[in-house]
Amino acid sequence: MEQRASGAPRSREGWRFLLRALGHRNYRLFFAGQSVSLIGTWLTRVATAWLVYRLTGSALLLGVIGFCGQIPTFLLGPFAGVLVDRWDRHRLLVVTQVLAMLQSLALALLALSGHIAVWHVAALSIFQGLINAFDMPARQSFVVEMVDDRADLPNAIALNSSMFNGARLLGPSVAGALIAAVGEGGCFLIDAVSYLAVIASLLAMRIVPRERTHRQQHVLTELKEGVLHAFHFPPIRSLLGLIAMVSLMGMPLTTLMPVMASQVLHGGPNTLGFLMAASGLGALSGALFLASRRSVRGLGGVIFTTTLLFGAGLLAFSLSRYLALSLLAMVVAGFGMMVTTASSNTVLQTIVEERMRGRVMSFYAMAFMGTAPFGSLMAGVLATHLGAPWTLTLCGAMCLLSAAWFRRKLPVLREHVRPIYQRLGIIPEVATGLDVAAERAGPRES
């Protein structure tokens, strides 16, 4: 009895620490609204993939549709970052959410009327890509404005990932049943309605306008300044490079999932939903792992390890012919992908200058989402010639090589990050920045 009573406060304290970013009112509103909206987003993702494959039976066209939805982020991302640094991020997010709601509504009307064709999906995917080019850097940069205490920023980023992957777990798990019950059009309509939650949460916020201390220059001048800042600083350059490679090699997994579910595992929409839900479960576990961490210290070693896990998960999934083993591989891959990307995001948000935040986050969006269309297109082409399993085997091997490359960079990155972490008070004078050994062994001489 006494042990139980004394353990309860510790348990409650643990949960409060895990959810500490929710103590900020604006972030709490954002978290609630996004939690609803993102479930609808995942319904649309699964329904779109199934619709295209049902209409065409083509792995190549699955890749083309993925390319259409993500190429605008790659092309417009740098310019969007400049504008995100200039504009009111709160208002920009309201606009992007309204436009995204209209895009989902258009998909729903076309599908429910029975007139939808692949070119409609491609055109509306391009429109959504244009929205995302501005929405992603604005959303990432806006986290700082919603969290008053910078010490809670890593937790807020981790909870963002938890929210995203919780929806990723729930959305696909019910998408298969909803596609069978109400069709793809019904899923699109549910998504459109779900956007009302995040729009309402954004409008309910009380935001203090940002102070702009730097004079605006020509867009191209500011773009050049952002490029030089990002790519002349080794930690930012290396993290962006790793994320670009992981996204490029990881996107074929999402693109070819319908092929693996139907042709390799001999399933249907429910099998596809289970596979995506398993990936979401792994990602949600990874997000909770990051939320439980007390500091950004040691994330370099974490990034290396989880990139290895992602590559191993891809390899196992490509070789599996049994649903149970495939689901386990998806859990591992989901954990590895989420922790790699969210940890990189956390380090970037910590070391970037505030006036450059929108631009650096636009480069992150380019690396994360902008390279994905090339991965989707590559997946379609390679799967047509090599088959989906061999394509995923190649992607897994490339992720393992990327992890090895990043591990070789860690000592140099540690030296560059240390002064920033010391200035921010994250580490004492002799502690390391990106090396996970810092957390295991404590401070050591540099």
N, C-alpha and C positions, 0 to 999 in steps of 0.2 A: 504493500500500500504506500509506504513512504517513498519507495523507489519510483512508483508510478507518479506520485504527486510531485516529486522533485524533477522528474523527467518532463512533465508537461510544459513548464515554463521554458525549458531548453528547446522543446519542439516548437513552441509558438515563436520563440526568438529566431529559430532557424528559418521558419516560414517568413517572418517579417524581413529578415535579411535577404532571403531569396527574392522577395517581391518589393524591395525597398523603393524602386523607382516609381511604384504606384502611389507612393506618398505624395507625389506632385500632381496637383489637380488636373492640369492640362494634359499631362501624359496619361493619367487615368482615363480621361475622356477619350483620348486618341486610342488607347488600348481597347476600350470597350467597343467603340465604333468599328475599328478595324477587325476585331475578332469576328464580328458578324459578317462584314463585307468580304473578308478573305475566304470564308467558306463558299460563298457564291462564286468567287473568282476561280476556285479550284473545281467547282462544278462545271464551269464553262470550259476550263482547260481540258478536262477529261471528255466532256461532251463534244468539243471541237475535234479532238483527235479521233474519237470514235466516228463522228459524222463524216470526216474526210476519208477515213479508211473504209467506211461502209459504202460511200458513194463511188470510190475509185479503186479500192483494193491495192493501192500503190504506195509502197514505202517511199518512193521518190517524191510523190506529191505531199506526203507527210512532212518531208524535209523542206519542200518548197514553202508550205504554209508556215512552218516554223521560221524560215528565213524571212518571209514577208512581215511577220509580227515583231521581229527583233532587229532588222537591219536599220530602221530609223534611229534606234538608240546609238548605234555605232556611228552613223553619219552625222547626227545632230548633237550627240552628247557633249562635245567640247563647247559648242556655242550655247547650249542649254545651261551648262555650268556657269558661264559668264553671266547670263541673265539671272540665274538663281542667286548669285552673289549680289546682284543689283536690286532685284524685285523683292516685294514682300512675300516670303515663303508661305505664310499662312493663307493669304488670298490665292496664291498660285495653286496650292493644294485643293482648295475649294473648287476652282475652275477645272482642274484635271479630273477630279472625282465626278463632277457633273457630266463632263464629256465622256468619261468611261461608262457612266450609267446609260447615256444615250447610245453608245456603241453596242452594249449588251442588249438594249431594247431593240435595236435594229436587227441584230442577229435573231432574236426571239420572234419578231414579226415575220421575218423571211422564212424561218424554219416552221413556225406554226401554220403559215399559209400554204406550205408545201412548194414554194417557189425557190427555195434556196439552192444555189449551185456553188461549185468550188470557187469560182471567180468572186462570188459575193464574200465568201469566207476570207479569201486572199485580200480583197480590198479593205474589208473591215479590220483585218489583222494589221494591215499597214497603218490604218487610222489609229488603232490601239497602240501600235509602236510609236507613233508620233506623240501620243499622250504620255507614254512611259518615258520618252526621252527627257521630258521636263519633270515628270512626277517622281522618278527615282532619285535624282540628285536633290530635289527639293525635300523629299521625305527624309532622306538620310541627314541632310543638313538641319532640318527642322527639329530633330531630336534634341539638339543642344538648347533650343529655345523653349522646349517643353519641360526640361529638367533644370531646376534652379541650381542644384548642387552638382558641380562637375564630377565630384567623386562618385555620383550615382550614374554617370554616363555609361560605363561598361555594362552595368546591370540593365539599363534601359535598352541598350543595343541587344543584349542577350534576351531580354523579354520580348523585344520585337521579333527576334528569330523564333522564340517559343510560340508567340502568337501566330506567326506565319506558318510554322510547321504543325501547330495544333490544328489549324484550319486545313493544312495539307493532309493531316491524318483523318480528320472527320469528313472533309469534302469528298475525296475520292472514294472513301469507304461507302458512302451512300449514293455516289454518282451512278454506279452500275445499276442499282435498283431503280433510281429515278429515271435513268434513260429508258429502262424497260417499261416503267409505269407511265411516264408523261412525255417521253421522247426528248431528243436534244433541245427542241424549242422550249420545253418546260424548264429545263435546266438554265437556259439563257435568260428566261423571264425571272426566275428566282434570283439569279445574279443581279439583274437590273434593279430589282426591288431592294436587295441587300445594300446597295450603295447609299440608300437613304440614311442608314445608320451612321456611316462615317461622315457624311455631309452634315448631319445634325450635330455630331460630336465636334466637328471643326468649328461650326458656327457658335457653339456654346462656350468655346475657349475664351480666356482673357489673356491676350498676348501683349507684352510690352514691346513696342517697336524697337528694332535693332538700331544701334548707333552706327552710322557710317563715317569712319574717320579718314577714308581715302577718297580722293577726287576721282570721279569716273573718267576713264579714257576711252579711246576708240575700242570697239569690241575686239578687233583683231589684236590690238596691243595688249589688252587684258588676257586674251586667249594665249598669246605668246608667253606672257608672264606666268600664267598657270602651267603651261607645258614645261617651261624651264624649271619652275619650282618643283614639279612632280618628278621629272625625268633626270634632273641633275642631283637629286638626293637619293642615294642608294636604297634606303629602307622603303621609300614610297615606290621607287622604280621596281624593286624586286618583288614587293607584295603585289603590285598591279600585274607584273609579268606572270607570277604564279597563279593568280586568280584567273587571268586570261586563259592560261593553258588548261587549268582545271575545268573551267566553263566550256572551253572548246571541246575538250575530250569527254566532258560529262553530259553535254546536251544530247548526244546520240542516245543516251539511256532513256531520256524522256521521249524523244522522237520515235524511237523504235520499240517502245513499250507495247503498243498495240500489236505489232508484229510478233514479238516474243510471247505475248499472252495468247494470241490466236493460233499461230503456226507452230511454235516451239513447245508451248505448254498445253496447247489444244483446249483453250478456254474461251470465254466470251467477255462481255462487259464486266461481269462480276470479278473475273480473274484479274482484269486490268485494274479495277478498283482496289482489289486486295494488294496487288503489287505496289501501287502508288501509296496506299495506306501504310504498308510496311516501311517504305522509304520515309514516309512522314513520321512514323513512330521512331525510327532511328534518329531523324533530324530533331524531333522534339526532345528526345533524350539528350542529344548533344546541346541543345539550347538550355535545358535545365542544368546541365553540367557547367556551362559557361556562366549562367546566372548565379550559381553557387560560389563562384570564385570571388575572392576578395580584392584582387588587383589585376592589372594588365601584365604584371611581371610574369615572365616565363612563357608567354604566348608564342614565342618563336619556336620553341621545342614542340609545343602543342600543335602548331600549324604543320610542322614536318610530320609528326606522327599521324595526324588525321588525314593528311594527303596520302600517306601510305595506306591507311585503312580504306580510303575511297577507291584507290586503284585496285586493292585486293578484293573489295566488294564487287567492282565491275568485272574482274576476271572470274570470280566465282559465279556470278549471275550468268555470264556468257557461256560458261561450261555446263551449267545445271540444266537438267531435263525433268526435274521434279519440283512441284510447286512448293513444298515445304522448304527445300534447300534454297530455292529462288527467293522466297520470302525472307529467309535469314540473311541472304546476301544483300537484299534490299535494305534491311535494317542497318547493316554495317556500312553500306554505301551512303545511306542517308545521314548517318551519324558523321561520317568522315567529311562529306561535302558541306554539311551545315557548319560544323565547328571550324573547318578551314576558312570558309567565306566570312563567317561572323567574327572570328578572331582577327582576321585581316582587317575587317571593317573597324573593329575596336582599336587596333593599333593605329590605323590611319587617322581615325577621328581624334586620337589622343595626341599625335605628333604634328598634325597639320596646323598651320597658322589660320586664325579665325577668318581673316579676310580672303583666304584662298579655299575655304571649306567647300563652297559650292562647286568650284572648278575641280578640286581633287575628288570630290564625291561623284562628279560627272565622269571622271576618268575611271573611277571604281565601277560605275554603272556600265561604262563601255567595256571594261574588262569582264564584268560579270554577265551582263546581258548583251552587250554589243558584239562580243565574239560568238555568242550562242547561235546567231543565224548561220554563220559559216559552219558551225558544228552540226546544225540541223541539215544544211545542204550536203555537207560531207557525209553525214549519216545516210541520207537518201541515196547518194551516188554509190558509196561503198557497199551498202546493203543490197543494192540492185546487182552488183557484180560478185560480192563475196558472201552475201548473206548476213542477216542481223547478228548471229552469234559471233562470227569472226570479226565483224566490225567492232563489237563491244570488247572483244579480246584485245584488239589493237589499242583501243582507247584506254583500257585498264593498264596496259604496259606503259603507255606514254605518261600516265599519271604517276606511276612508280618512278619513272625517270625524272619527272618534274620534282618529286619529293627529294630525290637524291641531289639534284641541282640546288634546291633551296637549302638543304643541309650544309652544303659546302659554303654557301653565302653567309650563314648565321654569324660566324665570328666577326666579320666586317660590319654587318648590320648592327650587331650589339654595340660596337664602338661608336657608331653614329647616333644611336638612339639614347645611349646612356646620359649624355648631357641634357637632353630634353626631359627625360624622366627625373633627373636630379633637380632641374629648374622647377618642375611641377610638384616636387615633393613626393613623387611616387616611390623613389628608391633613395637610400642613403648614398653617401659619396662613393663607396666602393662597390655597390651592388651592380648587377648586370641588368640589361634591359629586356632582351628578347629571348634569353636562354632559360629554358625550363629548369635547368640545374640550380638557378638562383633560388627557386622556391623549395627545392629539396635540400640543398646544402647551406642555405643562408648566404649572406653577403660574402664576397671574396674579393681579393685584390684584382684589379683589371689588368 
